[in-house]
Amino acid sequence: MTTQSSMPLVTQRLRERNRKALEAKVAAENEAEMQSTKITVAGLLALQELAEIAQGDTHQPQHCRRVLLAVYNSYAWPLNLTSLRVLDDNLRRAALAVIEWSAISDRELHEYLPHGHELMQRFAAIEQQKEQ
């Protein structure tokens, strides 16, 4: 049986525990928001880099196009992971940043690029031509 004098102590401990739990939850939410912002910023910068490189006609641009097309429409353009393995280190990191960003983005990749839909269609045409 709990005595009347111990009830304030129990109530105080419960309040303290609840306060700490709430603070931990707020801290976790803030950390998640900061991480999401970091991924978004890195992903958008990487997207711009890959889109610029992908407009070239050498070996690296082809693989950048493949990564972008996979993010744009993975059903039509599945990503062969070899495309990541043959990219230079900085382009591989950019590709992975775009992939990670696309997983949390609330909009489609082409919406972040000037004339993005047309650009992706052009990349698809180039890659279809290379497949033939």
N, C-alpha and C positions, 0 to 999 in steps of 0.2 A: 504494500500500500504506500502510495506517495504522500508525503507530508505536504502541508500547505506551503511551508517555507522552501521546499525544493522545486516547486512549480515554476517560479520566476527563472530559476537557473535553467531548467529544461527549455522553457520558452526562449530564453536568451540564446541558448546553444542552437536551437532550431532556426531562429532568425539569422544567426551568424552563418550557419551552414547554407541556408537559402541564399543569403547575400553573396557568399563565395561562389555558389553554383551559378547564380545569375551573372556575376562578374566573369566567370570562366566562359560562360556561353557567349556573352557579348564580345569577349576577347577572341574567341574562336570565330565568330561571325566576322569581326573586323579583319582577322588574318585571312579568312577565305575571300573576303572582298578585295583585300590588297593583292592576294595571289591572282585572282581573276583579272584585276586591272593590269597586273604585270604581264600575264599571259596575253591579254588583248593587245597591249602596246607592242610587245615583242612580235606577236603574230601579224599585226598590221604592217609593221616595218618589214618583216620577212616577206610578206605577201608582195609588197612593192618591189623588193629586191628580186624575188623569183620571177615576177611578171616582166620586169625589165630584162633580165637575163634570158628568159624564155623566148624573147622575140628575136634572138640570134639564130644562127644556123649551124653551129658546131655541135660537138658531143654533149657538152654541159647543158645547153638550152633545151635539147631534146628531153633530157631527164627532168629538167625543171618543168617543162610543159606537161610531162606525164604526171608529176606530183600534183600540179595545179588542176589538171583534168580529173584526177582521181578525187580530189577534194570537191571539185565542181559537180561531178556526176560519177560516183564510184561504180554504179551499175554498168554504165557504158564504158568506163575507163578504169578497170580495177588496177590497183597499184602493184606492180612487180617490185618487190623489195630490193631487187638488184639495182633499180634506179637510184635508191638511196645509197647503196654501197659504192657506186661509181662517181658520185658527186664529190666535189672538193669539200673539205671540212666545213668551211663557212656556209656553203650552199646546203650541205646536209643538215647543219644546225637550223638554217632558215626553213628548210622543208619540214623538219620536225616541229618547229615553232608554228608553222602554218597549220599543220595537222592538229596539233594540240589546241590552237586557237579555234579552229573550225568546230571542234567538239563542244565548245562552250558558247560559241557565237549565236546570237539570236537572228542573224541575217546570213544570207548566202554570200559566198566568196565574191562572186561577180558584182555584187552590189557595192563593194568597196573599191572597185577599179573603174576608172573612166571608161565608158563604153565597154564595161566588163563582159556583158553577155556576148557582144560581137567579138571581143578579144578571145573569149573561150571557144567560140565557134571557129574562129580562125586557127587557134591552136589545134582544135579537133581535126580540121581539114588538113593541116600540115601533117599531123600524126597518122591520119588515115592514108594519106598519100605515101608516107614512108612505109606503111605496112604492105602496100601493094607491090 
